[in-house]
Amino acid sequence: MIGDRYWRYGADGPVLSRPQPFSRMPLCYERALGGVAGHDSETAPVPNPFNPVGTGHALRKQHLPGTAAPNIEQPGATASDWARQCPPAGFGPIARHWTPRRGLAGTFDAAWSRTRQPLLPEDFDERFYFSAPADQCFKGFLRGGEPMILHGLSPDGDIRFPIPSLPLDCRTSMAGQTQSHTGQLHGILVDTDAMLVACLWQSRLRCHGRDT
């Protein structure tokens, strides 16, 4: 994370101001690469498809002065890559209308409306349901007990703990029949201010024919 910086006019073109010191900063997409480019009088404001709420971006180099640089960047990325349109660095959920998640929703066109509505499109991708950034999605499920290390997110140093392990055995009764099933750990949420960890378990099972 980097302190607040802004693009300003320099002798050879736009240059970044020196970063301002800070002691605390929210880890949010409003502080990441993205935003809306609205400097061109000939076009309407253009939102960054990967993060329309970011610090701001420009479509042309001469429009950079006055634009804030991102505080949160991907490893190896620099603010000089101002023309990039790529996923921002962050830990919050990706909105369903942001790229690349929106591209997984499928095609809702006239043919869908005529032949499939209200069912999902045939090209719907179940990864649309993943709201976490791609680099924070696991293949399969967490089991609990995995080591978690949060670096640079606390003035007291690294935060280390094992992901909670709580196997859930469930029983569901439908139409007089009881089925056993097991909960799977789908996601975790860490609140470093309150020092709390929230875990989400989910399970699924087939419904009885009379109840569907």
QUIUR-V72406 format. One record per residue. N is the residue number from 0. RES is the residue in one letter. NEAR is the number of other C-alpha atoms within 10 Angstrom. Layout:
n->{N:N}
res->{RES:RES}
near->{NEAR:NEAR}
This chain:
n->{0:1:2:3:4:5:6:7:8:9:10:11:12:13:14:15:16:17:18:19:20:21:22:23:24:25:26:27:28:29:30:31:32:33:34:35:36:37:38:39:40:41:42:43:44:45:46:47:48:49:50:51:52:53:54:55:56:57:58:59:60:61:62:63:64:65:66:67:68:69:70:71:72:73:74:75:76:77:78:79:80:81:82:83:84:85:86:87:88:89:90:91:92:93:94:95:96:97:98:99:100:101:102:103:104:105:106:107:108:109:110:111:112:113:114:115:116:117:118:119:120:121:122:123:124:125:126:127:128:129:130:131:132:133:134:135:136:137:138:139:140:141:142:143:144:145:146:147:148:149:150:151:152:153:154:155:156:157:158:159:160:161:162:163:164:165:166:167:168:169:170:171:172:173:174:175:176:177:178:179:180:181:182:183:184:185:186:187:188:189:190:191:192:193:194:195:196:197:198:199:200:201:202:203:204:205:206:207:208:209:210:211}
res->{M:I:G:D:R:Y:W:R:Y:G:A:D:G:P:V:L:S:R:P:Q:P:F:S:R:M:P:L:C:Y:E:R:A:L:G:G:V:A:G:H:D:S:E:T:A:P:V:P:N:P:F:N:P:V:G:T:G:H:A:L:R:K:Q:H:L:P:G:T:A:A:P:N:I:E:Q:P:G:A:T:A:S:D:W:A:R:Q:C:P:P:A:G:F:G:P:I:A:R:H:W:T:P:R:R:G:L:A:G:T:F:D:A:A:W:S:R:T:R:Q:P:L:L:P:E:D:F:D:E:R:F:Y:F:S:A:P:A:D:Q:C:F:K:G:F:L:R:G:G:E:P:M:I:L:H:G:L:S:P:D:G:D:I:R:F:P:I:P:S:L:P:L:D:C:R:T:S:M:A:G:Q:T:Q:S:H:T:G:Q:L:H:G:I:L:V:D:T:D:A:M:L:V:A:C:L:W:Q:S:R:L:R:C:H:G:R:D:T}
near->{15:15:16:17:18:19:19:16:14:11:6:6:12:18:15:19:15:11:13:10:9:10:6:10:14:10:16:16:24:19:26:25:32:28:26:19:21:17:18:13:7:7:9:10:13:16:18:23:18:22:26:21:18:23:21:25:28:23:16:12:12:11:17:24:17:14:19:23:29:28:24:24:18:13:7:5:11:11:17:11:9:18:12:15:14:14:20:20:22:21:15:13:12:22:14:16:14:15:17:18:21:15:14:16:20:16:15:15:9:10:11:16:13:9:10:13:12:9:9:14:18:12:11:14:14:10:12:15:11:16:15:17:17:13:9:11:14:11:6:9:11:15:14:15:12:12:10:11:12:13:10:11:17:12:9:7:10:12:15:11:13:11:17:16:13:14:13:14:11:11:10:12:11:12:10:7:8:10:12:10:14:15:15:20:21:17:16:13:12:13:9:12:8:7:8:9:13:11:15:11:14:11:13:9:10:7:13:12:8:7:7:6}
